[in-house]
Amino acid sequence: MLLIIHIVMMTLFIVLGSVFMSGKGAWLIAGYNTSSAYEKSETDEKALCRFMGKSMFLLAACWIPICLSAVIDKMWLLWAGLGLFFIAVIVIVIYANTGNRFIK
């Protein structure tokens, strides 16, 4: 049962990554979704979506050790996967919010 939940989570990240990589789904990005019309017009939506797509694929890859931990019953794989996942999230948030990377 636990393995199914992990596979569903990984699949969710892969599907979201595919949606974002196609340049669609910007309305799913919370910061972009809540910004004003002026801020949206100043943002490179395609670049933001591509970045979020790559980020979702990275998060799906971080979930692989978590899935493996359910298969071979090794707790250290769970903790390693969760550590990778949280480090990736922190790096993604810092990278996305610094440097004006998504300004037209």
C-alpha positions in Angstrom: 0.0 0.0 0.0 2.8 2.4 0.9 4.6 1.7 -2.4 1.4 2.6 -4.3 1.3 6.0 -2.5 4.9 6.7 -3.4 4.4 5.7 -7.0 1.3 8.0 -7.2 3.4 10.9 -5.7 6.2 10.3 -8.2 3.7 10.1 -11.1 2.1 13.4 -9.9 5.4 15.1 -10.1 6.1 13.7 -13.6 2.7 14.7 -14.9 3.1 18.2 -13.5 6.6 18.4 -15.0 5.2 17.4 -18.4 2.4 20.1 -18.2 4.9 22.8 -17.2 7.4 21.8 -19.9 4.8 22.2 -22.5 4.5 25.8 -21.5 1.0 25.4 -20.0 -0.2 25.3 -16.4 1.2 28.7 -15.2 -2.1 29.1 -13.3 -0.8 26.2 -11.1 2.2 28.3 -9.9 1.0 30.0 -6.7 3.2 33.1 -6.9 2.4 33.7 -10.5 -1.3 32.9 -10.1 -1.7 35.6 -7.4 0.3 38.3 -9.0 -1.3 41.4 -10.6 -1.9 41.7 -14.3 1.0 44.1 -14.6 3.4 41.7 -12.9 2.2 38.9 -15.1 2.8 41.0 -18.2 6.4 41.6 -17.0 7.1 37.9 -16.4 8.4 35.4 -19.0 5.7 32.8 -18.6 7.4 30.2 -20.8 10.7 30.4 -19.0 8.9 30.2 -15.6 7.0 27.1 -16.8 10.1 25.4 -18.2 11.9 26.0 -14.9 9.0 24.6 -12.9 8.8 21.6 -15.2 12.5 20.8 -14.7 11.9 21.3 -10.9 9.1 18.8 -10.9 11.2 16.2 -12.7 14.0 16.8 -10.1 11.5 16.3 -7.3 10.2 13.1 -9.0 13.8 11.9 -9.1 14.3 12.6 -5.4 11.3 10.4 -4.8 13.0 7.3 -6.3 15.0 6.4 -3.1 11.8 6.8 -1.1 10.1 4.3 -3.4 13.0 2.0 -3.1 12.9 2.2 0.7 9.3 0.7 0.5 10.5 -2.1 -1.8 13.6 -3.2 0.1 12.6 -2.0 3.5 15.6 0.1 4.2 14.8 3.1 6.4 18.0 5.0 5.5 16.8 5.2 1.9 13.6 6.9 3.1 15.6 9.5 5.1 18.1 10.0 2.2 15.2 10.6 -0.3 13.4 13.0 2.1 16.6 14.8 2.7 17.3 15.2 -1.0 13.7 16.2 -1.6 13.8 19.0 1.0 17.2 20.2 -0.1 15.9 20.3 -3.7 12.8 22.3 -2.6 15.0 24.9 -0.7 17.4 25.3 -3.7 14.4 25.6 -6.1 12.8 28.3 -4.0 16.0 30.3 -3.6 16.9 30.0 -7.3 13.5 31.0 -8.5 13.3 34.1 -6.2 16.7 35.6 -6.8 18.3 37.2 -9.8 15.2 38.3 -11.7 15.5 35.2 -13.9 11.9 35.3 -15.2 11.6 39.0 -16.2 11.0 39.7 -19.9 
